[in-house]
Amino acid sequence: MVEKPQVKSWQEMRAWQIGLLERATGESLPVWTDRIRARAAGSEAELREWLERQGVRGYAQMLLVHETFGYPDFLLKGADELIDGQYADRPALRPVLDAVLLRAAELPVVTVQARKTFVALVGPQRTFARVRPTTRGRVDVGLRLPGEEPGGRLAVAKGFGDEMALRVALQEAGEVDEEFAAILRRAYDANL
């Protein structure tokens, strides 16, 4: 029996972001925060511009912005709190998420990351799916499936970002079947 995977929150990703910063720049978080304090960044936009000129981008930049200006409330919550918040007004859909997470656990290497409005399924290279309660009666699984077109259970996705152009709509846990598992596996494999 496959066990539901551990879900990570953003705060658990801080150590990964610190490592990324150190690998990208060769400098530690304390060195960077001292530099930022010394230059007295006036605004978040100014800090982002300065960091960009220093070659600090993406998650490493986000880490330094949060360390300087504070973390948003949702980043301070644990994974369970974030997911509970997503399904608070639609508890009947929580079993759908749980079933999707069980299917994700069948894949070789998957990290599950809870965000404020969705749960990301991340393979060894990048995010291949996002699970989001879209309405009170439906969970959408946005999929990164390059080159695939809508058809069958795959529909056009809106609001998942350009890279996730397709989705599977799920209304009950029973729809997380073998066909869904095969689609999820295709998305996983396409992003290795």
C-alpha positions in Angstrom: 0.0 0.0 0.0 1.4 3.4 -1.0 1.5 5.9 1.8 0.5 9.5 1.3 3.7 11.6 0.8 4.9 14.2 3.2 3.8 17.6 2.2 6.3 20.4 2.5 5.5 24.1 3.1 7.4 27.1 1.9 9.1 27.5 5.3 10.5 24.0 4.9 12.0 25.1 1.6 14.1 27.8 3.3 17.1 25.6 3.7 16.9 24.6 0.1 16.8 28.3 -0.9 19.8 29.1 1.3 21.7 26.3 -0.4 20.7 27.6 -3.8 21.9 31.1 -2.8 25.3 29.8 -1.7 25.7 27.6 -4.8 24.7 30.5 -7.1 26.8 33.2 -5.5 29.5 31.5 -3.4 28.4 33.5 -0.4 26.3 32.6 2.7 23.0 34.0 3.8 24.6 36.0 6.7 27.1 37.6 4.2 24.2 38.7 1.9 22.0 40.0 4.7 25.0 42.1 6.0 25.5 43.5 2.5 21.8 44.4 2.3 21.8 46.1 5.7 25.0 48.0 4.8 23.4 49.4 1.7 20.1 50.1 3.4 17.6 49.0 0.8 14.8 51.5 0.8 12.1 49.4 -0.9 11.5 45.9 -2.1 11.7 47.0 -5.7 15.1 48.7 -5.1 16.4 45.6 -3.4 15.2 43.4 -6.3 16.9 45.7 -8.8 20.1 45.7 -6.9 20.1 41.9 -6.4 19.4 41.5 -10.1 22.5 43.6 -10.9 24.4 41.3 -8.5 23.2 38.2 -10.4 20.9 37.0 -7.7 17.6 35.8 -9.2 14.6 33.5 -8.7 14.3 31.7 -5.4 17.6 33.0 -4.0 16.3 36.6 -4.6 13.0 35.8 -3.0 14.8 34.5 0.0 16.8 37.7 0.5 13.7 39.9 -0.1 11.8 37.9 2.6 14.8 37.9 5.0 14.9 41.7 4.6 11.3 42.8 4.5 9.6 39.8 6.3 7.8 36.7 5.3 4.2 36.9 4.2 1.8 35.3 6.7 1.0 32.3 4.4 4.7 31.4 4.3 4.8 31.2 8.1 2.1 28.5 8.1 2.8 24.8 8.1 1.7 22.6 5.2 -1.3 21.2 7.0 -2.5 24.7 7.8 -2.2 25.8 4.2 -4.1 22.8 2.9 -6.7 23.0 5.6 -7.3 26.6 4.5 -7.7 25.6 0.8 -10.4 23.1 1.7 -12.0 24.8 4.7 -15.2 25.8 2.7 -15.2 22.6 0.6 -14.4 19.7 2.8 -16.0 17.2 0.5 -13.2 17.8 -2.0 -10.4 17.0 0.5 -10.5 13.3 -0.4 -9.9 14.2 -4.0 -6.6 15.9 -3.0 -5.7 13.0 -0.8 -6.3 10.5 -3.7 -4.1 12.6 -6.0 -1.3 12.7 -3.5 -1.5 8.9 -3.2 -1.2 8.6 -6.9 1.8 11.0 -6.8 3.4 8.8 -4.2 3.5 6.0 -6.8 5.9 8.0 -8.9 9.7 7.6 -8.4 10.7 11.0 -6.9 8.1 13.5 -6.0 8.2 16.4 -3.6 4.8 17.8 -2.5 4.8 21.5 -1.7 1.8 23.3 -0.1 1.2 26.9 -1.2 -1.5 29.3 -0.2 -3.9 28.4 -3.0 -2.6 25.1 -4.5 -0.4 22.0 -3.9 2.6 21.6 -6.2 3.9 18.2 -7.3 7.6 18.6 -8.1 9.7 16.0 -9.8 13.5 15.8 -9.9 13.7 18.7 -12.4 10.6 20.9 -11.9 7.0 21.2 -11.1 4.9 18.9 -13.3 1.4 19.4 -11.7 -0.5 21.7 -9.5 -3.6 20.6 -7.5 -6.2 23.4 -6.8 -9.7 23.4 -5.5 -11.2 25.5 -8.3 -14.8 25.6 -7.3 -16.8 24.3 -4.4 -17.5 21.1 -6.4 -14.3 20.6 -8.4 -10.5 20.1 -8.0 -8.4 20.9 -11.0 -5.0 19.3 -11.6 -3.0 21.6 -13.8 -0.4 19.6 -15.9 2.8 20.6 -17.6 2.4 18.4 -20.7 4.4 20.0 -23.5 3.2 19.2 -27.0 -0.1 17.6 -25.8 -3.4 19.0 -26.9 -6.8 19.0 -25.1 -8.9 15.9 -25.6 -10.5 13.1 -23.5 -10.0 14.1 -19.9 -7.5 16.8 -20.7 -9.0 20.2 -20.9 -7.5 23.7 -21.4 -6.2 25.1 -18.1 -6.6 28.7 -17.1 -4.9 30.3 -14.2 -2.1 27.7 -13.7 0.5 29.7 -15.7 1.6 29.4 -19.3 3.6 26.3 -18.6 0.6 24.4 -17.4 -1.7 24.6 -20.3 -3.8 21.5 -19.6 -5.8 20.2 -16.7 -7.9 17.3 -15.5 -11.1 18.2 -13.6 -12.0 16.0 -10.6 -15.2 16.0 -8.6 -14.7 12.9 -6.5 -11.9 10.7 -5.3 -13.1 7.8 -7.6 -12.1 9.8 -10.6 -8.4 9.5 -9.5 -8.3 6.2 -11.4 -5.8 4.3 -13.5 -6.4 6.6 -16.5 -5.7 9.7 -14.3 -2.6 7.9 -12.9 -1.3 7.4 -16.5 -1.9 11.1 -17.3 0.0 12.1 -14.2 2.8 9.8 -15.1 3.0 11.3 -18.6 3.4 14.8 -17.0 6.0 13.5 -14.6 8.0 11.8 -17.4 7.7 14.9 -19.7 9.5 17.0 -17.1 12.5 14.8 -16.3 
